[in-house]
Amino acid sequence: MAMFTHLVVVLGVAARGADILSTRLVTPTLALEGNALMRQLGWRGAWATLALGLIGYWSVQLGVMLMTASLLVAGSNLGRGWFARFLGEDETERVMLAAVRRGTLRVAVSFVCAAAACIAAPAALLMWLSGPTQWGFYFGAGILTYALAIAIHGSSAVCRLFRKAALVAA
């Protein structure tokens, strides 16, 4: 079991690293970062979250959850990051602000939350089918954590864009 614990910790730290590096590739100045706390803490704060990977030494189950959520965030960053990487942060934000000016906050937040719900549904099903004595439960909990992060940070980022668009228009 000790070898498994070490593996979960190594993968947890690597997954946090993948999240941080993928964020760095997409938004070097953190201008497009959806997590307001990470934007505020900056890169030192982001790199400090590598230590979260050590949570597996306290609870292997939490380590699996963290690893799963972090890898999903990294995957999302990399899958969508090409756009920001090619246009640059400023131009990407201008495109997003142009979209915001054509829509409503309610619709934008609804889309973000619906996306999170589509991810949360199979996660909850996996947790229910597995039960807390099976590893699938904790992978499902990690996916559910990712869905909650999308709902919270995605909605927060959309709200921030709408506030910024309103300030620019005023």
N, CA, C and O of each residue as an XYZ file, in Angstrom:
680
protein
N       0.819     -1.203      0.000
C       0.000      0.000      0.000
C       0.864      1.269      0.000
O       0.481      2.293     -0.564
N       2.037      1.181      0.643
C       2.908      2.356      0.689
C       3.337      2.773     -0.721
O       3.423      3.965     -1.018
N       3.603      1.801     -1.579
C       4.002      2.109     -2.958
C       2.865      2.823     -3.685
O       3.106      3.766     -4.438
N       1.633      2.380     -3.465
C       0.470      3.017     -4.082
C       0.329      4.454     -3.589
O       0.044      5.354     -4.379
N       0.524      4.671     -2.311
C       0.446      6.020     -1.744
C       1.478      6.931     -2.394
O       1.162      8.054     -2.785
N       2.715      6.445     -2.508
C       3.770      7.243     -3.157
C       3.400      7.561     -4.600
O       3.614      8.678     -5.072
N       2.843      6.574     -5.300
C       2.432      6.781     -6.683
C       1.359      7.862     -6.779
O       1.433      8.739     -7.639
N       0.369      7.801     -5.901
C      -0.702      8.812     -5.905
C      -0.124     10.196     -5.628
O      -0.540     11.172     -6.252
N       0.820     10.293     -4.710
C       1.432     11.591     -4.397
C       2.237     12.108     -5.591
O       2.121     13.278     -5.957
N       3.046     11.246     -6.194
C       3.827     11.668     -7.367
C       2.888     12.127     -8.487
O       3.117     13.163     -9.112
N       1.832     11.352     -8.732
C       0.871     11.733     -9.776
C       0.118     13.001     -9.393
O      -0.209     13.812    -10.259
N      -0.159     13.179     -8.111
C      -0.836     14.403     -7.643
C       0.014     15.639     -7.873
O      -0.480     16.660     -8.351
N       1.293     15.548     -7.532
C       2.202     16.682     -7.761
C       2.352     16.922     -9.263
O       2.340     18.069     -9.708
N       2.491     15.855    -10.044
C       2.608     15.997    -11.500
C       1.345     16.611    -12.097
O       1.426     17.436    -13.007
N       0.186     16.215    -11.594
C      -1.074     16.762    -12.103
C      -1.196     18.242    -11.772
O      -1.652     19.029    -12.602
N      -0.787     18.629    -10.549
C      -0.785     20.053    -10.207
C       0.167     20.798    -11.142
O      -0.140     21.893    -11.614
N       1.334     20.186    -11.405
C       2.285     20.800    -12.325
C       1.714     20.964    -13.720
O       1.941     21.982    -14.373
N       0.972     19.962    -14.179
C       0.341     20.049    -15.503
C      -0.684     21.180    -15.535
O      -0.770     21.911    -16.522
N      -1.450     21.328    -14.473
C      -2.425     22.422    -14.391
C      -1.701     23.766    -14.459
O      -2.104     24.650    -15.215
N      -0.649     23.921    -13.684
C       0.084     25.191    -13.638
C       0.764     25.481    -14.970
O       0.663     26.595    -15.485
N       1.457     24.491    -15.536
C       2.147     24.705    -16.809
C       1.178     25.001    -17.948
O       1.454     25.847    -18.799
N       0.040     24.300    -17.964
C      -0.937     24.567    -19.025
C      -1.518     25.973    -18.872
O      -1.786     26.646    -19.867
N      -1.708     26.410    -17.650
C      -2.174     27.781    -17.415
C      -1.121     28.771    -17.893
O      -1.447     29.777    -18.523
N       0.120     28.491    -17.599
C       1.226     29.371    -18.000
C       1.307     29.503    -19.523
O       1.575     30.584    -20.048
N       1.072     28.395    -20.222
C       1.104     28.427    -21.688
C      -0.025     29.278    -22.262
O       0.152     29.957    -23.274
N      -1.179     29.236    -21.613
C      -2.366     29.917    -22.132
C      -2.400     31.389    -21.727
O      -2.735     32.247    -22.544
N      -2.060     31.685    -20.488
C      -2.198     33.043    -19.989
C      -1.001     33.416    -19.117
O      -1.098     33.392    -17.890
N       0.120     33.759    -19.739
C       1.342     34.052    -18.983
C       1.191     35.152    -17.928
O       1.893     35.126    -16.917
N       0.311     36.098    -18.138
C       0.117     37.164    -17.152
C      -1.081     36.893    -16.239
O      -1.404     37.708    -15.375
N      -1.734     35.754    -16.432
C      -2.934     35.345    -15.682
C      -4.140     36.241    -15.964
O      -5.118     36.212    -15.216
N      -4.081     37.024    -17.018
C      -5.205     37.902    -17.359
C      -6.469     37.114    -17.681
O      -7.578     37.597    -17.450
N      -6.311     35.910    -18.210
C      -7.469     35.095    -18.590
C      -7.798     34.021    -17.545
O      -8.701     33.213    -17.759
N      -7.088     34.005    -16.437
C      -7.302     32.996    -15.394
C      -8.691     33.176    -14.789
O      -9.067     34.274    -14.380
N      -9.443     32.085    -14.741
C     -10.802     32.133    -14.205
C     -10.853     32.145    -12.691
O     -11.809     32.663    -12.114
N      -9.846     31.587    -12.034
C      -9.807     31.518    -10.583
C      -9.273     32.844    -10.044
O      -8.088     33.147    -10.181
N     -10.151     33.625     -9.433
C      -9.785     34.956     -8.940
C      -8.673     34.895     -7.897
O      -7.808     35.769     -7.859
N      -8.694     33.867     -7.052
C      -7.662     33.737     -6.026
C      -6.296     33.525     -6.668
O      -5.309     34.121     -6.236
N      -6.230     32.693     -7.682
C      -4.958     32.451     -8.367
C      -4.481     33.715     -9.081
O      -3.284     34.004     -9.096
N      -5.401     34.461     -9.665
C      -5.024     35.729    -10.305
C      -4.406     36.662     -9.275
O      -3.419     37.341     -9.555
N      -4.988     36.693     -8.089
C      -4.515     37.569     -7.024
C      -3.166     37.087     -6.458
O      -2.279     37.901     -6.203
N      -3.010     35.782     -6.266
C      -1.778     35.237     -5.687
C      -0.619     35.237     -6.671
O       0.544     35.267     -6.271
N      -0.942     35.203     -7.971
C       0.099     35.223     -8.994
C       0.793     33.883     -9.138
O       0.335     32.864     -8.621
N       1.916     33.908     -9.856
C       2.605     32.657    -10.176
C       3.229     32.003     -8.951
O       3.302     30.776     -8.881
N       3.677     32.793     -7.992
C       4.222     32.183     -6.766
C       3.142     31.372     -6.053
O       3.395     30.261     -5.586
N       1.959     31.928     -5.977
C       0.841     31.211     -5.362
C       0.473     29.966     -6.150
O       0.182     28.914     -5.581
N       0.490     30.104     -7.470
C       0.167     28.951     -8.318
C       1.182     27.835     -8.096
O       0.803     26.680     -7.903
N       2.468     28.173     -8.121
C       3.497     27.148     -7.919
C       3.423     26.557     -6.514
O       3.758     25.389     -6.316
N       2.990     27.347     -5.544
C       2.852     26.828     -4.176
C       1.802     25.719     -4.101
O       1.850     24.876     -3.205
N       0.850     25.720     -5.045
C      -0.183     24.681     -5.013
C       0.360     23.302     -5.389
O      -0.348     22.304     -5.262
N       1.605     23.240     -5.848
C       2.225     21.935     -6.067
C       2.204     21.119     -4.774
O       2.082     19.895     -4.800
N       2.324     21.813     -3.656
C       2.328     21.130     -2.355
C       1.011     20.408     -2.087
O       0.973     19.472     -1.289
N      -0.067     20.832     -2.742
C      -1.345     20.134     -2.571
C      -1.240     18.671     -2.994
O      -1.979     17.821     -2.498
N      -0.320     18.383     -3.912
C      -0.134     17.008     -4.349
C       0.271     16.085     -3.213
O       0.085     14.871     -3.298
N       0.818     16.647     -2.163
C       1.237     15.857     -1.004
C       0.063     15.397     -0.151
O       0.240     14.602      0.773
N      -1.132     15.889     -0.452
C      -2.316     15.520      0.332
C      -2.539     14.006      0.341
O      -3.169     13.469      1.252
N      -2.017     13.328     -0.677
C      -2.139     11.873     -0.736
C      -1.490     11.170      0.444
O      -1.874     10.050      0.783
N      -0.508     11.812      1.076
C       0.101     11.217      2.269
C      -0.842     11.305      3.469
O      -0.748     10.505      4.400
N      -1.730     12.261      3.441
C      -2.724     12.397      4.507
C      -3.933     11.519      4.225
O      -4.440     10.828      5.109
N      -4.397     11.559      2.946
C      -5.537     10.755      2.521
C      -5.339     10.377      1.057
O      -5.366     11.240      0.180
N      -5.140      9.098      0.797
C      -4.936      8.635     -0.576
C      -6.170      8.955     -1.415
O      -6.050      9.295     -2.592
N      -7.350      8.849     -0.819
C      -8.588      9.143     -1.542
C      -8.621     10.602     -1.994
O      -8.979     10.886     -3.137
N      -8.251     11.532     -1.105
C      -8.192     12.946     -1.496
C      -7.122     13.177     -2.553
O      -7.280     14.023     -3.434
N      -6.026     12.417     -2.462
C      -4.983     12.513     -3.477
C      -5.490     12.117     -4.856
O      -5.153     12.757     -5.853
N      -6.293     11.073     -4.913
C      -6.891     10.638     -6.183
C      -7.852     11.704     -6.703
O      -7.867     11.997     -7.898
N      -8.645     12.278     -5.816
C      -9.580     13.335     -6.221
C      -8.829     14.540     -6.790
O      -9.195     15.061     -7.844
N      -7.778     14.981     -6.091
C      -6.983     16.136     -6.530
C      -6.325     15.861     -7.873
O      -6.352     16.701     -8.773
N      -5.729     14.668     -8.003
C      -5.064     14.302     -9.246
C      -6.053     14.343    -10.412
O      -5.750     14.887    -11.474
N      -7.220     13.771    -10.207
C      -8.231     13.715    -11.262
C      -8.675     15.117    -11.667
O      -8.689     15.446    -12.853
N      -9.035     15.937    -10.693
C      -9.494     17.298    -10.991
C      -8.399     18.114    -11.669
O      -8.666     18.833    -12.632
N      -7.173     18.005    -11.175
C      -6.069     18.784    -11.756
C      -5.778     18.381    -13.194
O      -5.510     19.238    -14.036
N      -5.827     17.082    -13.483
C      -5.597     16.634    -14.857
C      -6.714     17.091    -15.793
O      -6.459     17.420    -16.952
N      -7.945     17.111    -15.297
C      -9.050     17.603    -16.126
C      -8.914     19.092    -16.405
O      -9.206     19.544    -17.512
N      -8.473     19.858    -15.414
C      -8.240     21.292    -15.628
C      -7.134     21.483    -16.658
O      -7.271     22.294    -17.575
N      -6.040     20.743    -16.512
C      -4.936     20.855    -17.473
C      -5.401     20.496    -18.882
O      -5.048     21.166    -19.851
N      -6.193     19.436    -18.984
C      -6.715     19.040    -20.287
C      -7.593     20.109    -20.902
O      -7.507     20.380    -22.099
N      -8.428     20.710    -20.090
C      -9.289     21.788    -20.576
C      -8.442     22.982    -21.027
O      -8.676     23.547    -22.095
N      -7.472     23.354    -20.217
C      -6.587     24.472    -20.582
C      -5.907     24.212    -21.926
O      -5.876     25.081    -22.797
N      -5.367     23.009    -22.079
C      -4.633     22.698    -23.302
C      -5.556     22.586    -24.508
O      -5.188     22.986    -25.612
N      -6.753     22.044    -24.304
C      -7.694     21.887    -25.408
C      -8.217     23.198    -25.954
O      -8.469     23.331    -27.152
N      -8.379     24.166    -25.064
C      -8.908     25.467    -25.482
C      -7.822     26.527    -25.581
O      -8.056     27.620    -26.099
N      -6.647     26.206    -25.089
C      -5.591     27.199    -24.972
C      -4.971     27.675    -26.258
O      -4.383     28.755    -26.307
N      -5.094     26.884    -27.296
C      -4.478     27.284    -28.566
C      -4.996     28.649    -29.014
O      -4.252     29.451    -29.578
N      -6.270     28.901    -28.757
C      -6.899     30.151    -29.192
C      -6.207     31.342    -28.543
O      -5.801     32.284    -29.223
N      -6.076     31.289    -27.224
C      -5.431     32.378    -26.497
C      -3.945     32.444    -26.817
O      -3.370     33.529    -26.898
N      -3.335     31.303    -26.997
C      -1.906     31.257    -27.306
C      -1.623     31.910    -28.657
O      -0.637     32.631    -28.808
N      -2.494     31.653    -29.641
C      -2.273     32.201    -30.975
C      -2.627     33.684    -31.057
O      -1.922     34.462    -31.700
N      -3.730     34.072    -30.398
C      -4.147     35.476    -30.447
C      -3.422     36.343    -29.432
O      -3.248     37.542    -29.649
N      -3.007     35.760    -28.350
C      -2.435     36.520    -27.237
C      -3.537     36.868    -26.243
O      -4.721     36.871    -26.581
N      -3.129     37.158    -25.028
C      -4.106     37.420    -23.965
C      -4.965     38.647    -24.236
O      -6.182     38.605    -24.051
N      -4.348     39.733    -24.669
C      -5.109     40.967    -24.883
C      -6.173     40.798    -25.960
O      -7.330     41.177    -25.775
N      -5.762     40.221    -27.095
C      -6.722     40.038    -28.194
C      -7.810     39.043    -27.808
O      -8.975     39.237    -28.157
N      -7.443     37.978    -27.091
C      -8.442     37.007    -26.641
C      -9.461     37.688    -25.741
O     -10.663     37.455    -25.870
N      -8.986     38.523    -24.833
C      -9.918     39.234    -23.955
C     -10.799     40.193    -24.751
O     -11.986     40.332    -24.454
N     -10.238     40.849    -25.747
C     -11.058     41.751    -26.597
C     -12.159     40.976    -27.310
O     -13.292     41.446    -27.406
N     -11.822     39.781    -27.813
C     -12.829     38.937    -28.477
C     -13.913     38.528    -27.481
O     -15.101     38.552    -27.800
N     -13.497     38.156    -26.284
C     -14.467     37.762    -25.264
C     -15.353     38.946    -24.859
O     -16.558     38.782    -24.667
N     -14.767     40.116    -24.733
C     -15.556     41.314    -24.395
C     -16.538     41.659    -25.520
O     -17.656     42.097    -25.252
N     -16.128     41.464    -26.767
C     -17.041     41.697    -27.890
C     -18.222     40.740    -27.813
O     -19.358     41.132    -28.083
N     -17.964     39.490    -27.447
C     -19.052     38.522    -27.291
C     -19.973     38.920    -26.139
O     -21.195     38.822    -26.246
N     -19.376     39.367    -25.043
C     -20.153     39.782    -23.867
C     -21.112     40.917    -24.232
O     -22.253     40.938    -23.771
N     -20.658     41.844    -25.044
C     -21.494     43.000    -25.423
C     -22.711     42.580    -26.258
O     -23.675     43.336    -26.374
N     -22.665     41.390    -26.829
C     -23.776     40.910    -27.660
C     -24.711     39.973    -26.907
O     -25.728     39.552    -27.458
N     -24.396     39.643    -25.680
C     -25.197     38.674    -24.946
C     -25.641     39.203    -23.600
O     -25.528     40.392    -23.302
N     -26.149     38.286    -22.797
C     -26.583     38.646    -21.445
C     -25.843     37.771    -20.441
O     -25.443     36.644    -20.735
N     -25.677     38.323    -19.260
C     -25.001     37.595    -18.196
C     -25.747     36.309    -17.857
O     -25.126     35.265    -17.656
N     -27.061     36.379    -17.794
C     -27.866     35.204    -17.445
C     -27.624     34.058    -18.416
O     -27.457     32.914    -17.992
N     -27.604     34.345    -19.691
C     -27.385     33.297    -20.694
C     -25.961     32.754    -20.589
O     -25.757     31.542    -20.663
N     -24.983     33.629    -20.419
C     -23.590     33.180    -20.319
C     -23.387     32.275    -19.106
O     -22.781     31.210    -19.222
N     -23.887     32.689    -17.951
C     -23.744     31.872    -16.741
C     -24.525     30.567    -16.898
O     -24.089     29.524    -16.411
N     -25.668     30.617    -17.570
C     -26.444     29.398    -17.805
C     -25.651     28.386    -18.634
O     -25.676     27.190    -18.344
N     -24.958     28.857    -19.650
C     -24.133     27.960    -20.464
C     -23.012     27.346    -19.631
O     -22.765     26.143    -19.713
N     -22.334     28.166    -18.830
C     -21.242     27.670    -17.984
C     -21.769     26.623    -17.007
O     -21.173     25.557    -16.852
N     -22.877     26.925    -16.356
C     -23.434     25.991    -15.369
C     -23.980     24.725    -16.028
O     -23.889     23.641    -15.452
N     -24.542     24.850    -17.220
C     -25.019     23.664    -17.941
C     -23.849     22.761    -18.323
O     -23.959     21.538    -18.244
N     -22.737     23.353    -18.735
C     -21.542     22.567    -19.039
C     -21.070     21.829    -17.787
O     -20.729     20.648    -17.843
N     -21.056     22.530    -16.673
C     -20.638     21.907    -15.405
C     -21.586     20.773    -15.025
O     -21.146     19.730    -14.542
N     -22.868     20.971    -15.239
C     -23.858     19.941    -14.909
C     -23.674     18.695    -15.781
O     -23.851     17.571    -15.310
N     -23.318     18.899    -17.047
C     -23.090     17.760    -17.942
C     -21.875     16.941    -17.507
O     -21.820     15.735    -17.746
N     -20.922     17.580    -16.884
C     -19.754     16.874    -16.355
C     -20.082     16.255    -15.003
O     -19.636     15.149    -14.698
N     -20.856     16.963    -14.196
C     -21.199     16.484    -12.852
C     -22.100     15.251    -12.886
O     -21.990     14.379    -12.024
N     -22.984     15.176    -13.873
C     -23.948     14.062    -13.905
C     -23.268     12.693    -13.989
O     -23.569     11.833    -13.162
N     -22.367     12.448    -14.946
C     -21.730     11.128    -14.954
C     -20.801     10.927    -13.751
O     -20.593      9.795    -13.314
N     -20.247     12.010    -13.219
C     -19.411     11.889    -12.021
C     -20.240     11.388    -10.848
O     -19.824     10.486    -10.120
N     -21.412     11.978    -10.671
C     -22.298     11.552     -9.585
C     -22.754     10.107     -9.789
O     -22.841      9.335     -8.834
N     -23.038      9.756    -11.023
C     -23.437      8.377    -11.328
C     -22.297      7.402    -11.012
O     -22.532      6.348    -10.420
N     -21.075      7.746    -11.401
C     -19.922      6.909    -11.096
C     -19.758      6.743     -9.584
O     -19.481      5.645     -9.099
N     -19.928      7.825     -8.856
C     -19.817      7.755     -7.396
C     -20.910      6.855     -6.817
O     -20.649      6.039     -5.933
N     -22.109      7.008     -7.311
C     -23.239      6.219     -6.813
C     -23.051      4.736     -7.119
O     -23.285      3.881     -6.265
N     -22.626      4.440     -8.349
C     -22.436      3.042     -8.743
C     -21.256      2.393     -8.019
O     -21.279      1.194     -7.741
N     -20.241      3.173     -7.719
C     -19.044      2.621     -7.084
C     -19.201      2.474     -5.581
O     -18.845      1.447     -5.003
N     -19.731      3.500     -4.962
C     -19.792      3.499     -3.502
C     -18.444      3.864     -2.915
O     -17.415      3.685     -3.567
N     -18.435      4.378     -1.684
C     -17.212      4.920     -1.087
C     -16.120      3.895     -0.784
O     -15.029      4.274     -0.359
N     -16.385      2.627     -0.991
C     -15.346      1.624     -0.760
C     -14.564      1.302     -2.029
O     -13.623      0.510     -1.983
N     -14.934      1.896     -3.154
C     -14.288      1.616     -4.442
C     -13.535      2.845     -4.932
O     -13.931      3.977     -4.653
N     -12.449      2.620     -5.661
C     -11.657      3.740     -6.182
C     -12.427      4.588     -7.188
O     -12.183      5.788     -7.310
N     -13.358      3.960     -7.910
C     -14.162      4.726     -8.869
C     -14.897      5.868     -8.204
O     -15.113      6.911     -8.821
N     -15.281      5.687     -6.964
C     -15.967      6.734     -6.202
C     -15.094      7.984     -6.115
O     -15.591      9.096     -6.292
N     -13.806      7.815     -5.847
C     -12.911      8.954     -5.658
C     -12.495      9.592     -6.983
O     -12.253     10.797     -7.050
N     -12.412      8.778     -8.033
C     -12.227      9.377     -9.360
C     -13.464     10.192     -9.726
O     -13.349     11.297    -10.256
N     -14.648      9.647     -9.442
C     -15.889     10.384     -9.674
C     -15.940     11.665     -8.859
O     -16.395     12.699     -9.348
N     -15.471     11.600     -7.607
C     -15.442     12.796     -6.763
C     -14.485     13.836     -7.335
O     -14.746     15.035     -7.237
N     -13.379     13.391     -7.929
C     -12.459     14.319     -8.585
C     -13.094     14.976     -9.794
O     -12.897     16.168    -10.030
N     -13.853     14.210    -10.561
C     -14.566     14.766    -11.717
C     -15.630     15.744    -11.242
O     -15.818     16.803    -11.842
N     -16.320     15.395    -10.173
C     -17.325     16.292     -9.602
C     -16.675     17.584     -9.099
O     -17.243     18.665     -9.254
N     -15.494     17.476     -8.502
C     -14.754     18.655     -8.055
C     -14.419     19.552     -9.244
O     -14.532     20.775     -9.161
N     -14.010     18.941    -10.340
C     -13.728     19.693    -11.570
C     -14.988     20.402    -12.063
O     -14.927     21.567    -12.456
N     -16.125     19.714    -12.046
C     -17.387     20.323    -12.482
C     -17.743     21.509    -11.597
O     -18.191     22.542    -12.095
N     -17.548     21.372    -10.301
C     -17.827     22.489     -9.387
C     -16.894     23.660     -9.665
O     -17.313     24.815     -9.607
N     -15.621     23.366     -9.969
C     -14.670     24.426    -10.297
C     -15.106     25.164    -11.564
O     -14.991     26.387    -11.645
N     -15.600     24.426    -12.539
C     -16.104     25.070    -13.759
C     -17.265     25.987    -13.419
O     -17.306     27.135    -13.861
N     -18.209     25.482    -12.634
C     -19.390     26.285    -12.281
C     -18.981     27.539    -11.518
O     -19.450     28.634    -11.827
N     -18.117     27.386    -10.530
C     -17.744     28.523     -9.675
C     -16.816     29.484    -10.400
O     -17.124     30.670    -10.526
N     -15.678     28.981    -10.878
C     -14.691     29.864    -11.498
C     -15.140     30.346    -12.873
O     -14.862     31.480    -13.263
N     -15.835     29.476    -13.604
C     -16.343     29.887    -14.916
C     -17.381     30.983    -14.794
O     -17.346     31.958    -15.545
N     -18.305     30.836    -13.856
C     -19.323     31.872    -13.640
C     -18.690     33.164    -13.150
O     -19.069     34.255    -13.576
N     -17.727     33.031    -12.256
C     -17.014     34.203    -11.743
C     -16.283     34.932    -12.868
O     -16.303     36.162    -12.932
N     -15.643     34.175    -13.749
C     -14.919     34.783    -14.873
C     -15.874     35.490    -15.827
O     -15.570     36.570    -16.333
N     -17.029     34.875    -16.069
C     -18.022     35.504    -16.949
C     -18.532     36.803    -16.310
O     -18.667     37.823    -16.986
N     -18.808     36.754    -15.023
C     -19.273     37.962    -14.319
C     -18.220     39.064    -14.393
O     -18.550     40.232    -14.598
N     -16.951     38.687    -14.226
C     -15.859     39.661    -14.318
C     -15.811     40.289    -15.704
O     -15.607     41.496    -15.834
N     -15.998     39.473    -16.743
C     -16.008     40.018    -18.106
C     -17.164     40.986    -18.314
O     -16.996     42.040    -18.927
N     -18.331     40.628    -17.805
C     -19.488     41.529    -17.945
C     -19.264     42.833    -17.192
O     -19.645     43.897    -17.680
N     -18.648     42.767    -16.002
C     -18.333     44.000    -15.262
C     -17.333     44.846    -16.035
O     -17.484     46.065    -16.125
N     -16.318     44.204    -16.590
C     -15.298     44.926    -17.355
C     -15.902     45.576    -18.587
O     -15.582     46.721    -18.905
N     -16.776     44.853    -19.285
C     -17.432     45.413    -20.465
C     -18.269     46.617    -20.094
O     -18.303     47.600    -20.835
N     -18.949     46.558    -18.952
C     -19.770     47.684    -18.502
C     -18.907     48.877    -18.165
O     -19.287     50.010    -18.460
N     -17.744     48.654    -17.548
C     -16.838     49.760    -17.202
C     -16.261     50.406    -18.455
O     -16.142     51.629    -18.531
N     -15.904     49.583    -19.434
C     -15.331     50.112    -20.683
C     -16.377     50.932    -21.440
O     -16.052     51.946    -22.058
N     -17.641     50.484    -21.389
C     -18.700     51.176    -22.110
C     -19.079     52.493    -21.439
O     -19.580     53.405    -22.097
N     -18.842     52.595    -20.134
C     -19.250     53.803    -19.394
C     -18.345     54.975    -19.613
O     -18.574     56.046    -19.052
